[in-house]
Amino acid sequence: MQHHPWLLGVEIGGTKLQLGLSRTPGSIDALLRRTIEPARGAQGILAQIRDGFATMLAEHGLSRGDVRAVGVGFGGPVDAEAGRTETSFQVEGWTDFALAGWVRETLGVPLASVHNDADVAGLAESRLGAGRGRSPLLYLTIGSGIGGALILDGRIYRGAGRGAAEIGHLRVPRSDLDAPGDGSPELEKVASGWGVGAVARGLAEALDSRGRRWSLQDEVGGDFARITAVDVANAARRGDPDALRVLGRAHDALAYALCQAIALIAPSRIILGGGVSLMGEELWFAPVRERVDADVFPPFRGSFDIVPAALGEEVVIHGALELARDALAGPR
């Protein structure tokens, strides 16, 4: 039986920290989850990583020297070549931080690779999940925000070096549901989980000002400031017309952005992951596919498909372990 070296994968999000150990390609042999306390800043997260790593080693009778490489999926922009985080939009203290160097020095692991978490998730889906055998692959994670990844032949495409496929920041046409303001909103402002909730809250406020109460308000104790994307999805499943209208705004915006991406990069497959995609086939995938099919560049129609992600909550850990595996294998 072939023995593979131990590898460590780390996911650093805005609220969630995960560490995974593996020595079997494609599997996670040990997983540790922690909740991040943003008020403790980057130093608090680094302490959690250091302590969590020590705990995992002790539980499995390992020493530092048994772990040969670390991959990190970081929730924010990174300079992957330098192994530095550029910033975090959720947690203070990550601006221009030499994370790969910290991993090597503090955890005592000789090889470390750091990439943006959406890129890392896309890499995992490409090699181990819903994107196996497909290239180019466009991956979107649609959660509190919207991240994207372009994977070419099983490798992350990073453009000029600062990342690529930032589809959440594409501008989309305005809608009468959008908040007043100049110009067109970014996709994630209307189609992320946070965005769907914000559009719904704006609609509830507008209806209330006209003397019409949306039934969704009753489900949040009359305080429409508490309406979330989950509330919208639950109401839409019951056929609530206003909830369906809010989701329709998200479908339109996402389909518009995907059509632009398809015209530019002609992906073989598009994978939609993240919490919002868990709304499922009827509320999410079918409406998006229908709109994309109607508006996509006609010669490319039928050359791609749009499918759900396959790897669940551990997707970034799977991808981080693949980064570690690549670091161990050396340049290719």
MOSUL-V807812 format. One record per helix or strand of 2 or more residues. SS is the DSSP state (hx for helix, st for strand). FROM is the first residue (numbers start at 1). LEN is the number of residues. If there is no record, write none. Layout:
# MOSUL-V807812
ss=SS from=FROM len=LEN
ss=SS from=FROM len=LEN
This chain:
# MOSUL-V807812
ss=st from=6 len=7
ss=st from=16 len=7
ss=st from=30 len=6
ss=hx from=38 len=22
ss=hx from=64 len=3
ss=st from=67 len=8
ss=st from=78 len=2
ss=st from=84 len=2
ss=hx from=99 len=9
ss=st from=111 len=6
ss=hx from=117 len=12
ss=st from=137 len=6
ss=st from=146 len=7
ss=st from=155 len=2
ss=hx from=167 len=3
ss=hx from=187 len=5
ss=hx from=193 len=17
ss=hx from=216 len=4
ss=hx from=224 len=3
ss=hx from=229 len=9
ss=hx from=241 len=25
ss=st from=269 len=5
ss=hx from=275 len=5
ss=hx from=281 len=15
ss=hx from=298 len=3
ss=st from=305 len=4
ss=hx from=312 len=18
